[in-house]
Amino acid sequence: MPTTAKPVRQTVSLPARVARRVKALANTTRTSTSRVIVDLIESGLDAQEQERKRFLEFADRLARSTDPGEQTRLKEELARMTFGS
């Protein structure tokens, strides 16, 4: 029989401005603030994983590249991804 993971209750303190935005999203989407927080966390985790995959793809392209111009562009992109603009 498959088991499903039970939800884990966590307590977080949100800054007032974030709490207002979460509540506004909940009102707009007619859902609970808890659901909005879960959705935002899941979206953030997915975005982080996609960014990691993108980084690894660039690193792989850099390792395979023999074109100095492409190598420079890839290094610059990796630097932006790592350190920001």
N, C-alpha and C positions, 0 to 999 in steps of 0.2 A: 504494500500500500504506500503510495507516494506521500511524503510529508511536505507541507508548505511551511515556510518560515513564518513564525509569528512576528507581528510588528513589535518593535522595541520602542518603548516610551522614552523619549529624551526631553530634557528641559533645556531650553535655550533662552537667553535674554537678548532681545533685539533692540538696537538703538531705536529711539522714538521715530525718527524719520523713516527707517526701514519698516517698522511696524505699521506706520500709516500707509505706506505703499502696498504692503502685503494686504492690509485690510481693504484698501481701495480695489486691488485686483480681485480679492475674494468677492466683494460686492458686485463688481463688474461681471465676473464669471458666474456669479450666484453659486458659489461653493464655499467651503470652510477655509479659514485661514490656515489650518493645518494642511489641507490638501494643496493649497497654493505653495506653502513652504516646501512640502515634499516634491511637488512638481519643479520648483525652482532648483532645489538641490539635485534632483535627477538630471535636469537640463545642464546644470553646471558640471556635474560629473561626466556626462556624455561629451560636453564641449571640451573638457580637459583631456579625455581619452582621444578624441579626434585630433586635438592639437598635438598630442604625443605621437600619434600615428603619422601625422603630417611631418613632424620633426624627423622621425626615423626615416621616412621616405626621402626627405631632402638629404639626410646624412648618407643614405645608401646611394643616391644619385651622385653625391659629391665623391664618394669612395670609388665609384665606377667611372667618373668623368675623366677624360684626357684633354678636354678643351680648357685652356687657362681662363678664357672669358667666362665660360659657364661655371668653372670652379669659383671664381671671384663672386659671381652673382649668388651662387648657392651659399657661400660663406657669409655673405652679407645678409641673406635671408635667415640663415640659422642664427646669426648674431641678433637680428631684430626679434626673432622668436624667443631667444633666451634673455636678452637684456632690454627689450623694448626699442622704441625708435631711437 
